[in-house]
Amino acid sequence: MPKPFLHYLVPPDQWKFPVIVVLGIFAGLGLFVFHLAKVPSYLSDSPETCVNCHIMAPQYATWSHSAHREVANCNDCHVPHNNIANHYYFKAMDGLRHSYMFTFRLEPQVITIKQAGKDAVQNNCIRCHTQQIHDIKMTTMRPEFHANIEDRYCVECHRETPHGTVNSISSVPDARVPVPTSPVPDWLRNIAQ
């Protein structure tokens, strides 16, 4: 009679303890990296999450001085809201790309939005400002701009909304942004000193 597949995954008796120790080490390191990377914070919509990576400080600083700060956070504009599955899928894919780039120091000096992000921002502009876009006063004042919103992105004209002129890390050198707290536990920090 053939042995079940799981039988091949069980180590011999003399290897059980070392395998358990090695698996425990990997599980502990995985949980520690999960904690260091502040992974649970990315499930929230808190704008402070975006400055977990210091390179996002200019975007946070310019947003925090804009009128959008009172009514919208980063995810309200930059993540799709058509359904919950797409919302978290987009956040996960974008987060994985960001973590890869920041981990391997591949981030550009000037951050530019990708096409999927442009589409999400456009859809969210329309979602929040649909009354203003279809306001008769707006369409009669500048019909060539606001009558047909399918042929251009809102940010083509409203480029500095809500971030102002963010061109580089040096664009807001004196901005006050929340400094992320250290994820390293005190007991480990004391050992390392």
Secondary structure as GFF3:
##gff-version 3
##sequence-region A 1 193
A	DSSP	three_ten_helix	5	9	.	.	.	ID=ss1
A	DSSP	alpha_helix	13	36	.	.	.	ID=ss2
A	DSSP	three_ten_helix	39	43	.	.	.	ID=ss3
A	DSSP	three_ten_helix	47	52	.	.	.	ID=ss4
A	DSSP	three_ten_helix	54	56	.	.	.	ID=ss5
A	DSSP	alpha_helix	57	64	.	.	.	ID=ss6
A	DSSP	three_ten_helix	67	70	.	.	.	ID=ss7
A	DSSP	alpha_helix	74	78	.	.	.	ID=ss8
A	DSSP	alpha_helix	84	103	.	.	.	ID=ss9
A	DSSP	alpha_helix	115	133	.	.	.	ID=ss10
A	DSSP	alpha_helix	136	141	.	.	.	ID=ss11
A	DSSP	alpha_helix	143	146	.	.	.	ID=ss12
A	DSSP	three_ten_helix	154	156	.	.	.	ID=ss13
A	DSSP	three_ten_helix	169	171	.	.	.	ID=ss14
A	DSSP	alpha_helix	186	192	.	.	.	ID=ss15
###
